Amino acid sequence: MNEDLKKEKKPNSLIIGIIGAIIGGVIVGVLFLGANFFLSGNTVIQGAKNEIVVNEGSADTIVEALAQTVPPSVVGIETTAVQMTNLGPQQATGVGSGFILTSDGYIATNQHVVADGNSMKVSLADGNTYDGKLIWSDASLDLAIIKIDAKNLPVLELGDSDKVVVGELAVAVGNPMGLNFERTVTSGIVSALNRSIPLDNGLAEDLIQTDASINSGNSGGPLVDKKGAVIGINSYKLSTGEGMGFAIPVNILKPILNEIVATGKFNSVVMGITGYDRAIADYYLADSGVNFDKGIYIASVQQGGGAANAGLAVGDIITQINGVDINTMLKMKEVLYAVNAGEKVSVTFERNGQSQTKDVVVSAGQ
């Protein structure tokens, strides 16, 4: 009886082995097919109005997908102005880039692209050209918003530049070296954050650094992330280095755009101080003995202004406004630009190592 049992166990083990092999083969097959599915299947990335789709039929990579979806929202801006020279008045022309903010024709660019806005021609990806009107510009921010009389335009979504991280994908689109190379797409990564570079008229700070190629003519074009959302406005490159381009974080543009769309204009607000962040202090006050690690150092207070009326003084260091950490002048402007003249903001500051909070009434800027 025991021998019979032993003999019966051998074919059962064989059957189990065969079944195991079949199951293993099925599992391996499923995993193999699954791997192929995930490698070749659709990857859908939400952009502004469009879906960015990566697949064998449309695009093999995210960059290729972005190259198909972002450029239609990028414009060329040609400007004409009269400049005085040794030979008398001469007509000067320039070419830059911009990107569409709203379907009815608001467009972002750099201030240095449009200058005084005397004469602008804006060319779209569909071949149409429009006269551009300067709505707002700020030389200190090197930003401008222009308007064309058009409808149903393709819009780029504005991302969140506060959430950008070093190493993430960055794609620049613009018109390097003129419209002969219009809507050129270059890709790279975010190389660094909070960079400051000296300019002829001061210091550009809190910039996003990228190794995506940026050249003359790219100014005003978008720097987008892997979802096709704008994280910066391409503005500068170092002439002494390769692969070092810089973009203005897009978050500063949001409160400005919101007010322009709502009212047709933008009025900045101020607290009535002259302030320096760490980068500016290092640049302008290197030998002054001023020493602080974070926040905004108050260098002067305007008498009768909101800060003075609230009791803020020279030497105070602003650390927060309305609960938001403030470590750059650009961030301070972003927070202040989200409120209206006559409103109060809660300002937290340090004085002699002690933290205090005051309500400051902001006023219209010049």
PEFEN-V92016 format. One record per backbone hydrogen bond with DSSP energy under -1.0 kcal/mol. CO is the residue of the C=O (numbers start at 1). NH is the residue of the N-H. Records with the same first field share a line. If there is no record, write none. Layout:
CO=NH + NH
This chain:
1=5
2=6
3=7
4=8
5=9
8=12
9=13
10=14
11=15
12=16
13=17
14=18
15=19
16=20
17=21
18=22
19=23
20=24
21=25
22=26
23=27
24=28
25=29
26=30
27=31
28=32
29=33
30=34
31=35
32=36
33=37
34=38
35=39
36=40
37=41
43=54
45=52
50=47
52=45
54=43
59=55
61=65
62=66
63=67
65=69
66=70
70=73
71=74
73=100
75=98
76=123
77=96
78=121
79=94
81=92
83=90
85=88
88=85
90=83
92=81
94=79
96=77
98=75
99=108
100=156
102=105
103=153
105=148
106=101 + 102
107=146
108=99
109=144
110=114
111=115
114=117
119=80
120=132
121=78
122=130
123=76
124=127
128=124
130=122
133=147
136=145
138=142 + 143
143=138
144=109
145=135 + 136
146=107
147=133
148=150
157=230
160=163
165=168
168=190
170=188
171=224
172=186
174=184
175=178
178=181
179=182
184=174
186=172
188=170
189=211
190=167
192=209
195=207
197=204
199=202
202=199
204=197
207=195
208=247
209=191 + 192
210=245
215=218
216=177
217=175
218=221
219=97
221=234
222=173
223=231 + 232
224=171
225=228
229=225
230=159
231=250
232=223
233=248
234=220
236=246
238=241
244=238
245=210
246=235 + 236
247=208
248=233
250=253
253=257
254=258
255=259
256=260
257=261
258=262
259=263
260=264
268=365
270=363
271=307
272=302
274=299 + 300
276=297
277=281
278=282
279=283
280=284
281=285
285=288
296=318
297=276
298=315
300=274
302=305
305=309
306=310
307=312
308=311
313=316
316=298
317=350
318=296
319=326
320=348
321=324
324=321
328=332
329=333
330=334
331=335
332=336
333=337
336=339
340=343
343=362
345=360
346=322
347=358
348=319 + 320
349=356
350=317
351=354
354=351
356=349
358=347
360=345
362=342
363=270
